[in-house]
Amino acid sequence: MMKRTRGVSCPTKLVACSLIILILYVAVFPVYVAGQQEAYVAGKVVDEDDQELDDVKVEVYSSKGALITSEYTDSDGDFSVYLQVNNTYTLHFSKSGYAKTTKSIYLGDEDIDLEDIVLLKALRLSSPVLSRVASPGDKLMLPFTVSNIGEESEEVEFSVSKPEGWSTRILDQTGEVTKVYLTTGANLNLQLETTIPLTSTGSNSLSLTADGKTETTLKFTITIEPSNKSIISCQFPGKSTTPGETVRFQVRVKNPFGVEMRFRVAVDSIPLNWTAFVKSVGGEAVTEVTLDSSEFVDLIIEVTPPVTARIGKYGILVKAESSDGKVTTFLPLNITLTEAGEEEIQVAAKFLKVTVEAG
């Protein structure tokens, strides 16, 4: 009787087949030892002020533009990704409120530390003028531009940090601005108006802040120098008269400051027993005037010496003072008293016409 040969069981056949397939796969696709097949790319993402940024999206693309992996930076701004070696990659870094940036690398057999990757804030402030010299009472117009270089539209509000007593406004071509809407890539030209108090001195700082998804600040320096601007003047500050006769001086009061001002005008110092009045050109008695920036008014100072006054030279002071008392100027006027009927000095020439050659 013939013996049957025992057949191989199905599980044994399955294991054998799987082993053959694995051997063939390894022959075609070699397996690399860990550490040779991959290397890591690491770095830290910061803003332009060197502050660490968390939750920054890091996307890695192959040289053919295919997305390989993505992750987010941690609370310290750090990231690291493991990638196959001997390949070229492009890393995209993005975060809301910041301009996207990219970096291309070639990853060889060693790890790469990219160190600091800087993301710029999407909101930008710039100005061609960062410092100015001014006088107390001046009104300055400081031009600036706000821009959006990010991937998203921004609603932007403005605020100004300023010295005590200073007043500021943000202006466009039609009026005051408090909030603007900027689409991607948009620029807007505006002005920072500031009025300097009369008591300001030295170096002062103004900080303009644009607040959207992020904040950005632009600083201006304003140096205040003492004002040499004239408030009150007279074309003929010296005149002559006789005792008991009234003499009149026409003076001009001008507001040299950048805002409307109110001035008190009075004769501050006169000789004993003399009388003096401040009047308008129309003859009305005047004690105060209100003038807009660069506006002026002409006034008449009437001065009458007593009939008993001695012959000689006398002086009076006219004072112009701001209503708050922070600005005061004096104008000296001179009066010469002469005897009644005293002859005036005459100037004459013997030859009124002379012909000469050039040179």
ABEGO torsion letter per residue (X at the ends): XBBBBBBBBAAAAAAAAAAAAAAAAAAABBBBBBGAABBBBBEBBBBAAGBBBBGBBBBBBBAAGBBABBBBBBAAGBBBBBBBBGBBBBBBBBBBGBBBBBBBBBBBABBBBAEBBBBBBABBBBBABABBBBBBGBBBBBBBBBBBABABBBBBBBBBBBBBGBBBBBBBAAEBBABBBBBBGBBBBBBBBBBBBAABBEBBBBBBBBBBABBBBBBBBBBBBBBABBABBBABABBBBBBGBBBBBBBBBBBABABBBBBBBBBABBBBGBBBBBBBAAGBBBABBBBBBGBBBBBBBBBBBBAABBBEBBBBBBBBBBAAGABBBBBBBBBBBBBBGBBBBBBBBABABBBBBBX
